[in-house]
C-alpha cells in the first residue's frame, strides 16, 4: 500500500494480552480483534514511561529501543488498548531503526 492510501488510516499503538505491543496503521477493529498495516512490534523502549507518552511525545532515546521490522499486515486477536498517535509519536516510532 502506498503512502497516500495509508494516510486515510490513523497511526496507533496497540497493547495486547499475549502478543505484546504493536504500532501501525489501524485498518479495522471489531471487539478485541485489530488489523494493522505496516506494523512494527515494540519490544523495548527507553525515554518514555508509558505507551501514552510514546504516542504523544515520542521517544527520548530512539537508539536504545528495540523495534521489529514492519510487516505489511497483522491481525491481533487480543487487543486491550488502542492509543492514537499524534504526528510526533508516529514519526518517533517510525524513526527507530529496525532491530536485528
C-alpha positions in Angstrom: 0.0 0.0 0.0 1.4 3.4 -0.9 1.8 6.4 1.5 -1.3 8.2 0.2 -3.5 5.2 0.8 -2.1 4.7 4.3 -2.9 8.4 5.3 -6.6 7.5 5.5 -5.9 5.2 8.5 -4.9 6.5 11.9 -1.5 5.5 13.2 -1.9 3.8 16.6 -0.2 1.8 19.3 -1.9 -1.5 20.3 -1.3 -3.3 23.5 -2.4 -6.9 23.5 -2.9 -9.6 26.2 -0.2 -12.0 25.0 1.3 -10.7 21.7 3.0 -7.6 23.1 2.8 -4.0 21.8 2.5 -3.1 18.1 2.3 0.2 16.2 0.9 0.7 12.8 -2.0 2.0 10.7 -5.4 0.9 12.1 -7.2 -0.7 9.2 -10.1 -2.0 11.3 -11.1 -3.4 14.7 -14.0 -5.3 16.0 -14.1 -6.2 19.7 -10.6 -7.4 20.6 -9.6 -8.1 17.0 -7.4 -5.5 15.3 -5.9 -5.3 11.9 -2.8 -3.2 11.4 -1.0 -2.2 8.2 2.8 -1.5 8.1 3.0 -2.7 11.7 6.0 -2.9 14.0 6.4 -4.8 17.3 7.7 -2.5 20.1 9.8 -4.9 22.2 11.8 -2.5 24.3 11.9 1.3 24.6 13.7 3.9 26.6 12.9 7.6 27.1 9.2 7.3 27.7 7.5 5.8 30.7 4.2 4.7 29.2 2.7 3.9 25.8 0.6 7.1 26.1 3.8 9.1 26.4 5.2 7.5 23.3 2.1 8.2 21.4 2.0 11.9 22.4 5.6 12.9 23.0 7.8 10.3 21.2 10.9 8.6 22.5 13.8 10.4 24.1 16.4 7.7 23.3 15.4 6.1 20.0 18.8 4.5 19.5 18.3 2.4 22.7 14.9 1.0 21.5 14.3 -2.4 20.0 11.5 -2.4 17.4 10.9 -5.0 14.8 10.8 -4.7 11.0 7.5 -3.7 9.5 5.1 -6.3 8.4 2.5 -5.4 5.7 -0.5 -6.6 7.7 -1.1 -8.3 11.0 -4.2 -9.4 12.8 -4.1 -9.1 16.6 -6.8 -11.1 18.3 -6.4 -10.0 21.9 -6.1 -6.2 21.7 -6.9 -4.5 25.0 -5.7 -0.9 24.3 -5.7 1.3 21.2 -3.9 4.6 21.5 -4.0 7.0 18.6 -0.6 8.7 18.0 -0.1 12.3 17.1 2.5 13.1 14.4 5.3 13.4 17.0 4.7 9.9 18.3 4.3 8.4 14.9 7.5 9.9 13.5 9.4 8.9 16.6 8.3 5.3 16.3 9.0 5.2 12.6 12.4 6.7 13.2 13.6 3.8 15.3 15.9 1.6 13.3 14.8 -2.0 12.9 16.4 -4.2 15.5 18.2 -7.4 14.4 
